[in-house]
Amino acid sequence: MNNNVLQMTKVALWVVMTFSLVQIGCGPRGAVSENRVYVIPQADKEGLSIAFIETPAGSQQTLAFNPKDFSFDTLNYQQGGIRTDYLPYPLASGFLSGGSTDSLEKIPVWVLSRNTLPGDTMSINLLGMIEYRDQGVLKTEFIGIPEDSILQTVPSTRFRDFIIAYDPVKFMFETWLKNRHGIGSVTQLSWQDEDKATLYLDKLHNKMD
């Protein structure tokens, strides 16, 4: 009975939070400014990572930054965008920089942050990383929280604390991943903590140097 109650609570929370994110996504915060100057961040020398936000939380379409002309493209399902309009992004999605501006390597990252705009940048602390297969393709993506406490929605700085205190948030994110491209498209989902995420990110940066 307790397990059933817990599962029902998680599902109810997922419905409420999804509805809230839909309302956020309908607002002006997700708009792309045509007159804005975008800056591609480089790795922080103090051990922090700087995230470039492409798709804000609550958005109902996938945005991708094009470094060739510093513009944003809307991705459809065949290009890797979300499949349905009723699954808004649960977290802000973007990338960590790898390589130079001319040969930019996007390292996918999810950020637990307050409202963002496409093109926003922020220093984040890595909270961990998630690995999964999406339609058979292995993907590794980082997750982090802003260093600035004003931007934080979750104060946890350690993965262990996050999965204990904010298990419903983890559940919501996993549920979104598993369903954004259709039921059964995502398999073999697993998490790694912030220490392993940091080591893996260092390897990626060293490989790109």
N, C-alpha and C positions, 0 to 999 in steps of 0.2 A: 504493500500500500504506500509506504513512504517513497519508494522509487517512482510510483505512478504520479504521486503528488508533485514530486520534484520535476518530473518530465512535463507535467501540465503547466507548472509554474514557468518553466523555461519557454515553452511554446507561447504562453500568454505574454511573457516579456518580449519575445521576438515579434509578436504581432504589434504590440504597443510601440516598440522602438522603431519598427519598420514604418508604421503609420507616421510617427513623428519625423522620421527622416524624409518621408515623402513631402511633408509640409515644408521642411527645410529646402528640399530640392526644388520646390516650386517658387522659391524666393529669388531675389536678384543676386544673391551671394555667389551663385554658380556661373555668372555671366563672364564672358571673356572680353576684356577691354581691347579695342583695336588700337588705342593710342598709348598703351602701356609698353614700357621698355622692360624686357625680361632679361634676367641675368642668370647664367648657368653657374651654380656654385661649385667650388672645389672642396676637397677634403679639408676638414678643420685640423689644425696642427695640435689642438689640445685634446684630441681623442674623441671629440664629438663628430657626428656625421651631420651633414647639411642636406636636408630633403628639399626637393623641388616638387611642388604639388601640381599634378595634372588634373585629376578628377576629384573635386571636393566631396566630402560625405554628404549624402542626400541627393546627389546627382542621379538622374535617370538615363544618362548617356555617358559613354566612355570617351574621354578626351585624351589626346596624345600630343605632346609637344614635339614640333618638328624643328630640330636645331639648324636645319639648312636655311630656313627663311624666318626663324623665330616666330612661328605661328602655331596654332592649335588645329588639329584635325579631329573630326568626330568619327570614331571607329564603329563599323557595323559588326555583326556577329562573325562574318567570315574573316574580318580583320582582327578579331580578338576582343571585340566589344561585348557588352552584356547582351543577352539574348532577348530579354523581356523588359517591358517598361515598368513593371510593377515591383522590380527588385532594385531599389535605389542603393547606391554605394553605402555600406555601413560605416566605413572609415574613409579618411582622405587617402587617396592613392597617388603615388608619384614615383620618383626615382632618386637614387644617390648617384653622384657623378663618378664615372670611370673614364679614363682617357682624357684627351683634350677636347676643346670645343669643336674642332674640325673633324674629329673621329670619336664622337661622344658614345660611350657605352652606358646604357641605362641599366642601373641595378635596381630592380623593383623594390619598393618599400611601401608599407601601410603605416599611417600615422594616426594615433589616437589624439585628436586635437579638436579644439573649438573651431568655429566656422572659418573656412579658408576660401581663397579665390584661386582659380587656375593661375599658376605662375608665382604664387607665394613661395617663399623659401624660409626655412627655419632650422635651427640647430636642434638635433634630437639625440636622445640617449637610446641606444638599441635595447629593446626589451626581449628580443628573441628572433627566431625565424621559423617559417613554416614551409614544409616540403609536401608536395602532392603531385599526382598525375592528373592532368586535365586533358581529357580525350586522348589518353595515352602518352601525352608529352609531360616529361618531368619538369616541374617548376620549383624554384627556391626563391622565396620572397621574405624580406625582412619586415619586422614590425617594431615601431618605436614610439616614444612619447616626447613631446617638446621639452627642451631644457627649461624654457620659460614657464614658470608655474602658472602664469596668467592664462596660457594657452592650453594647459593640461585639462583633460577630462578624467584622467585616471592618474593618481599620484604614485603608483607603484614604479619602482626603479629596478626591481628584481622579478624575473619571470616566475619564480616560485610564489612570491607574494601575489602576483597578478592572477595566477590560475586558482589561487585559494580564495582571494577576496572578490575577484571579478569573474568567476566562472560563467555567469550568464552572458557577459560580454564575449568571452571566448566562444561560448556555444552559439551566440548570434552570428559571429563572424564565420565560424565553421559552417553553419547552416547556409549562409549566403553563398559561400564558396561552392558548396556541394550542389547548389541549385541554379546558379546564375547562367549556366549553359545547358540546363536540363538535368533532370534527376539521373544519377548514375554516371555523369560525365567526369566527376572528380572522385578519385580513389586513392588509397594508400596515403592518407593525410597524417602527418606527424609533426611534432613541434620540437624545437631545440631551444635551450636557454640562451641568455645574453652572452655568456662566456663563449659558447660554441659559435654563436652568431658573429661575435667580434673576430674570432679567429678566421672564420670563413670569409668575412668581408676583407680582412687583411690579405688573405690569399688571393682574392679577386683583384685587389688593388695592385699587389705585387706582380700578378700575371699581366696586368695592363700596362705597367711601367715600361 
